[in-house]
């Protein structure tokens, strides 16, 4: 049965480096920009809460080696407090970021609720650690943190490490392969996280790749599944409004085909969307792409109003 959609706004820029001295990353504008572009009206989405982040601090802490460590720790608990109750309701939860560091709070909410699988759709693995990060931005580390590695003060919030088990994660669409190694199966940083990169998805077909991913996670016995979508998985020719555009990427029709089977599954409880930066999109063309993709992908999930 189609589900109503409840939207949560998480306008956090805390996980990114400043785009220029004295400036805050523009991803904090994303939820309202997408609302203005017609997303909420198209989906009939209810918005129960906007979770405002702490103040952005630009410098990299010399002890933790990351930016905004304490702010992200507080914000993650705030997000979890809002999202956890929604996971126990029948609606589909749509969280609009913000940068990818919001996944830390979402993963904490999932961990409080049960054992969740994660479909992580992203151009990057997001498995950096402070030691290898060039920027100290948590936006490059949330999957490592959620699976219990990386930043101790974040990875073990509420003494719940790991929030997500490595075996319960499938990374889709990655094309920044600096930390993906080849073997009998593809893994990230020598973990058991499974990877279907851009080449795999196109060889299999997006819908078939999504179906296989769902089957893999459901057979593992998870209580539910969450979908992470970073719009930088799209080709920068159609999605230039991101902080780290890499050559190549999915085209909108391919992403819709990948998302539809996932979001139509009753086991999938919600998704987050991150990294679109309205300040890099002066004519709002990229916003229209995001709205079109999400509207098509969620068409079978939400109830027409």
N, C-alpha and C positions, 0 to 999 in steps of 0.2 A: 504494500500500500504506500502511495506517495506520502512523504513526510513534510511537515512544515519546516521552515528554515529559521533558525534563530541566529542572528549575527552578533558577534562580540567584537568591539573595536579595541585593538591593542597597538596604539600609535607610538611604539617605542623605537627610538633611534640609537639606543644605548649600546648596541653591539657593533657599531660601525665607527671607523675613524672619521674625523671631520673632513668634509670635502675640500675645505680651505681653512686657513687660520681664522678662528673666531666664528665659524659657521657650524650649525647643527645639521646633520644629515636630513635630507628632506623627506625620508620615508615616513616620518611622523604624520605627514599630510595624507597618506594613502587612504585610510578608511573614508574620510569625508570626500576626497576626490572621486572615489569610486561611487559613493552615494550620489554625488552631483552628476556623475556620468550615467546614472540610471540603474545601477546594479540592484539596489535594494528594492526599487519599484518593480523591476523585471522579475525578481525572484519572490516578491511578496514577503520579504524577510522582515522579521521582528528584530529589533535591536534592544536587548535588555540592559546592556552596560557598555560604557567606555571606561577602560582601565587605564588611567593616566600614569605614565612612568615618572620616576623621580627625575630630578634635574640631570641633564647631560653634562658629564665631565670629560673634557677632551683629552687629558693627558693619560699616558700609560703608566699604571702603578708599578713602581720598581720592585715591589715585593711579589705581587701576584703575576706581574708581567702582562696584565690585561687591562682593558679600559672598562670603567664603570662596574667593577666587580661587585661592590656592596650594593649599588643601585639595582643591578640585575638580580642579585640574591633576593632583595626585598620585593622587586617587581614580580619575580617568578612565583613567590608565595601569594602575592595579590592576584595574579592571573589564575593560579590553581584554585584559589578560593572561589572565584567566579565560575570557572569552567567545570569544576568537579560536580556541582549539583546538576548542571545541564546534561552531563553524561548519563544521568539516571532518569532522564526524561525521554519521551518518544521523538522529540524534534531532532533534526539534523543540525549540528553545531558548526557554524562557519565563522572562523576567527580571522579578522583582517588586520595584518600588521601594518607598519612596522617591519623591522629587520628580523633575520632568522633566529636571533637570540630569544625570541618569544617562545621558541620550541622548548626551552628549558622549563618554563612554567607549565606549558601544556603537558609535557612529559611527566612532570610531578603530579598533575591532576590525574593523568592516566594511571600512574603507579598507585595513587591513593584508591583508585576505583577497582583495579584488578590487573590482570595480565593482558596487555595490549600489544598487538602487532602494529608496525608502522610501515607505510609505503612512503618513501622519501623521494619526491620528484624534484630534482635539482641538477643544475649544471655542475655543481661541486659536491664533494663528499661531505663537507662540513665536519671533518674529523681531524682538524688541526689541533695542536696543543700549544700552550704558551711558548714552549721551547722552539717550535718550528714556525710559528706565526710571524709574518712580517709586519703586521699591523697591531697585534694585540687585541683585535676585535673579536668578541665572543660570537659574532655572526658567522665566523669561519669555524666554530668549534661546537655547536650545539649537539650534533649527533654523537661526538665523542663524549661530551658531558652526560648526555642522557643515558649512554650505555656504560657509564661508570668510570670514564677515563678523563684525563685532562686536568681540569681545575678543581681541586679537592673541595673548596668552599662552595662550589655549585653542584658538583657531581653527587654530593652526599647530603643535600638538603633534607632536613627532617630525618636523617639517618636512614634514607630509603634507597641508597645505592644498590643496584642500578635501577633507574626508572624504567628502562626498556632493556630486555635481554637482546644481545647481539643476534641470536638465532631468529629473533622475531622482527628483524628489520630487512627490508629489501630496498635498495637504492636504485632508482630508475632515472635514466636520461643523462647520467653524468658524462661530461666530456673533458673535464679537467682531471687528467689521469695521473697527476704527480704522485698520488698516494694510493693508487690502485695497482695491484700487482697481478700478473697472470700466473695461473696454475691450472689444475684440473677444473677449478672453479675460480671465479674472480672474487677477491676479497679486498677489504679496505684495511690498511695498516695491520695486516696479519690477524685480523679479527675474523669472526664467522658471519659478518654482515655480507649478505648476498648482493651482487651488483648485476644489473642489466643496463649496459651503457647504451649510448645513442645508436651505435651500430647494431647491437643485439635487438633493440626495439624495432628498428626498421627491417631487419632481416626476418623477425618473427611476425611483425605487424603489431601496431600499438594495442589494438583490442585484444589480440591473442596474448600479448605480453602481460596485459593487465589481468586477464583471466588466469594465466598461470601463476601470477603473483598472489592473487586472491586464494587460489587453491593451495598454494604452498603455505600461506599463513593460517588458513582455516584448518588445514590438516595438522598444524602444530598445536591446536587446541587453545588458541587465544580467546579471551573473553570478548574482544572487540578489536577493531582496526581503526587507525587514524591515518589520514593522508596529509602529508606536508607538501605544499606546492610553492616553490620559489620561481617566480616568473622569469628568472634568468635562464631557465631551461629552454625558453624560446629563442629562436634565432634573433640576434641583435638587429637584423634588418627590419624586423617587425616589432621588436621589444628593445629599443635602445635605452629606455629609462630605468636602468639598473646601475648599481655601483661597480660591478665587475663583469662587463659584457665580454664573452669569449666567442671566437668565430664558430660558426655552425649552430646547431640547435634544432629543436623541433619547430615545425610550423604550426600555426593555430589549429588547422584541421587535424593534424596528427595528435596534438595535445588533447583535443576534444575526444578523439577516438580512444586515447589512453585513459582519460578520466571517466568517461561514461560508465564502463562496466564497474569501475571501482565505486563510484558514487551511487550507483543504483543498488549496490549490495546492502542488505539490511545489517550486515555485520559491520559495515563502515559507519562509525558513529559521528564522524565529523572531519573537518579539514581546516588547515590554516593556509593563508595566502600571504606571501611576503615579498619585499624588496622593491616593488614598484615605487618609483620616486617621482611624484608630480613635478618637482622642480626641474627635472630633466625632460619634461614632456610639455613644452609650452603650448602646443596646439591640441593637447589631449588626445592625440591619435593613439598613443600606447594605452591610455585608459580605456578607449573604445575596444581595443583588442582584448584586454583583460575582461571587460564586461561581456563581450561577445562569447569568449571562451567559457567563462563560468556559467553564463545563461544557457548555452547549449549543453554543457556538461551536466548541469543540474536539472535540466528540463524534465527528466523522469523522476527526479527525487522530490521536488517540491510540489505542493498542492496549489493548483491554480486558484487565484482569489476571485 
